Amino acid sequence: MSAPRLAEKAVSWFSQTMRERVPHSPDNAFLEGPFAPVPTEQTLTDLAVEGRLPEQLNGTYMRIGPNPLQVDNPATYHWFTGDGMVHGVRLQDGQAQWYRNRWIASDDVQAQRGGPRTPGPRRGVSTTVNTNVYGHAGGIWATTEAGVFPVELNEDLSTRRYAYFNAQASLPYTAHPHVDPATGSLHAICYDATNPRALQYVVIDDKGALAHQASIPVSGGPMVHDCAITATRVVILDLPVTFSPKALLTGARFPYKWNPSHGARVGLIPKGGLPHEVQWWHTEPCAVFHTCNAFDQADGSAVIDVVVHERMFDESKIGPEIADIKVTFERWTLAPGQARVQRQVWSQQSQEFPRFDERLAGRPYRYAYTVGFANDLSKPMPLIRHDLQTGEVLQRSFGPRTMPGEFVFVPNTEVGRSELGGWLMGLVYDDVSQTSSLYVIDANDFNGTPTAVVHLGTRVPAGFHGNWVPSVNALR
């Protein structure tokens, strides 16, 4: 066994030993209410549908998130580290054919269930994958970050293999690659929990091969959850949530902490570029989980729309801090000849999970969709539409005691390229019935009657990201 691998094993063992010394507590908000894990895998086929599902929607809406099989001590559980579970709703020819949920067959999950080891190579100590799921290069991929390999899924959501797509590579990957609509390639900025001195810029082409890789020097081990692309460049977020050896050695499962002394900067690297080509702009300390879109301007500036948290992982040891934290939806401009990011606030409402019509990734666009959030289910949690041209903001409520997850835009290819020519699709949890439903909303009738609502009759725990994945025939 190599020296780095031995060091990883030793640190992992020590961290586990320290966790075992933490006093037991039954309380953890990320194991309760809408976050509580579901205990079993299901396949449900008798799904009630309100309205009429568009016959053009042939594929599966998929969403992934943490769903721990077992939690020894809730006091040490961190939401970001739970075993991954994929949820899917299959739509075909105007029918809702099934809902399924399946655990990602990680080494830990298979050991607990007594199942066979999933094929494929491993990278790093953890094999948990729980953050995003999407189609690429004819396959369905679940991904996370910090160095763990992606997992390929079958169309029925079962785990197929660990792999670096169709490449023979041993590099970290990310939860949030971005597809260049001009080439079909995935561009990603990736970090490795075992290498605090570098980020990796990785390009995976439309066939799943490694097309480009560049190592970008950094310090302090920043957590880089997302990036963005313009038509010509890739955005790098080097912000003050960084790897914390102290947190790791005191038993933290998620060893990243707020570190304002790290500073905050935003970089641009040309697509297919090299480390010496990176340009940096400084900004005030803040945290960004998610970008929306980015694009170039005629004067050479780059514009990025982002959800900004004033700080993150400052005090909480179990998940993101949402109480008493200022959250803004902002436009950042990186202008030539300027040292600092120019910041414009679109909205001061607490919101997250920004999405848009991704046919326009890297290009000017008009509409952004976010989800309002609160730490109390009795407070409104709307779906929000931002008109970035007029400044108009629309909010859609799903009723009292409901919690919408991330909504994605699915284009209707029969109506051309309009940004409103398609549907918004996402899961909504109803705390009264304790069940979830898949909503399909006409983007051009944002506050109108939903096109269709698929009632699952079961609960999908609050989770992370998902996408509409066309049928395998369409993917291939």
Beta strands, then each sheet from edge to edge (+ up, - down):
strand 1: 42-44
strand 2: 48-51
strand 3: 59-66
strand 4: 84-92
strand 5: 95-103
strand 6: 132-136
strand 7: 139-143
strand 8: 151-153
strand 9: 159-162
strand 10: 178-179
strand 11: 186-192
strand 12: 195-204
strand 13: 210-217
strand 14: 228-229
strand 15: 233-238
strand 16: 241-243
strand 17: 256-258
strand 18: 265-270
strand 19: 279-282
strand 20: 291-296
strand 21: 302-309
strand 22: 327-334
strand 23: 342-347
strand 24: 351-355
strand 25: 367-372
strand 26: 383-387
strand 27: 393-396
strand 28: 402-404
strand 29: 408-411
strand 30: 422-430
strand 31: 435-442
strand 32: 452-455
strand 33: 466-470
sheet 1: 1+ 5- 4+ 3- 33+
sheet 2: 2+ 32- 31+ 30- 28+
sheet 3: 2+ 32- 31+ 30- 29+
sheet 4: 6+ 7- 8+ 9-
sheet 5: 10+ 11- 12+ 13-
sheet 6: 14+ 15- 18+ 19-
sheet 7: 16+ 17-
sheet 8: 20+ 21- 22+ 23-
sheet 9: 24+ 25- 26+ 27-
end
